[in-house]
Amino acid sequence: QVQLVESGGGLVQPGGSLRLSCAASRSIGRIYVMAWYRQAPGKQRELVANILSAGRTNYADSVKGRFTISRDNAKNTVYLQMNSLKAEDTAVYYCNVIPWSGGGAYWGQGPQVTVSS
């Protein structure tokens, strides 16, 4: 059974930092794309950043220069380092992975990130 286990959400003050992690179970096999999405109340889910298996990354304009996505292929784990957090970064953050074997994407449960003073 495929599982994505996320951790690292919480409450932080503006300007602070958080690090999210998402570990995919071994049963998923090798992963092509690992990504983070977020959804704020009343808004659509949006892509925050993704990283391909060879390391190429892509970021939403709103997080460029503040967030860094990385992955550890040996551990099937993706990370999101979030610095200089703003109130508008408040959202539920979802991990998303697409395996090389195809068959669709898998989603994590979505830790809450709240940026507030």
C-alpha positions in Angstrom: 0.0 0.0 0.0 1.4 3.4 -1.0 1.7 5.9 1.8 3.0 9.4 1.9 3.9 10.6 5.4 4.3 14.3 5.9 5.7 16.2 8.8 7.0 19.7 9.7 3.9 21.9 9.6 2.9 24.3 12.4 2.6 27.9 13.5 5.4 30.4 12.8 5.8 34.1 13.0 6.2 36.2 9.9 9.9 36.1 8.8 10.3 32.7 10.3 11.2 29.4 8.8 9.8 25.9 8.6 10.9 22.7 6.9 8.4 20.2 5.5 9.2 16.6 4.7 7.3 13.9 2.9 8.4 10.3 2.8 6.9 7.9 0.3 6.7 4.2 1.0 9.1 1.9 -0.8 6.2 0.2 -2.6 5.8 3.2 -4.9 9.1 2.4 -6.5 11.3 5.0 -8.2 9.7 8.5 -8.3 9.8 10.8 -11.4 8.4 14.0 -10.0 8.1 15.1 -6.3 6.2 18.3 -5.6 4.5 20.5 -3.0 1.2 22.1 -3.5 -0.8 24.3 -1.2 -4.3 25.4 -0.7 -5.4 28.4 1.3 -9.0 28.9 2.5 -11.3 29.9 -0.3 -8.6 29.4 -2.9 -7.7 26.8 -5.4 -4.8 24.4 -4.8 -1.6 25.7 -6.4 1.8 24.3 -7.2 4.5 25.6 -4.9 7.5 23.8 -6.3 8.5 20.5 -7.9 11.7 18.6 -8.5 12.4 16.0 -11.1 14.4 12.8 -10.5 17.6 14.4 -11.9 17.2 17.4 -9.7 15.7 20.0 -12.0 13.4 22.3 -10.0 10.5 24.7 -10.7 9.0 27.3 -8.3 5.9 29.4 -8.2 6.9 33.1 -8.6 5.5 33.9 -5.2 8.0 31.7 -3.4 11.1 32.1 -5.5 14.1 33.1 -3.4 12.4 32.1 -0.2 11.6 28.4 -0.6 13.9 25.5 -1.6 12.7 22.1 -2.6 15.1 19.1 -2.4 14.8 15.3 -2.5 16.7 12.2 -1.3 16.0 9.5 -3.8 17.5 6.8 -1.6 14.9 7.6 1.0 12.0 8.5 -1.4 11.7 11.7 0.5 11.1 15.3 -0.6 11.7 18.4 1.5 10.5 22.0 1.4 12.6 24.5 3.3 10.5 27.7 3.7 12.3 30.9 4.8 11.1 34.5 5.2 7.5 33.2 5.6 4.7 35.6 5.1 1.1 35.6 6.2 0.0 34.8 2.6 2.0 31.5 2.8 -0.6 30.2 5.3 -2.2 27.1 3.8 -2.5 23.4 3.9 0.6 22.0 2.1 0.3 18.8 0.2 3.0 16.5 -1.0 2.5 15.0 -4.5 4.6 12.3 -6.2 4.4 10.8 -9.7 6.2 7.4 -10.0 8.1 6.3 -13.0 5.8 3.3 -13.3 2.9 5.6 -14.1 -0.7 5.0 -12.9 -1.2 8.5 -11.6 -0.1 10.7 -8.8 -0.2 10.2 -5.0 -1.1 12.8 -2.4 -0.1 13.3 1.2 -2.5 14.3 3.9 -1.5 17.9 4.0 0.1 19.5 7.1 -1.2 23.0 8.1 1.3 25.9 7.9 0.1 29.0 9.7 2.1 32.2 9.5 0.9 34.7 12.1 2.1 37.0 14.8 
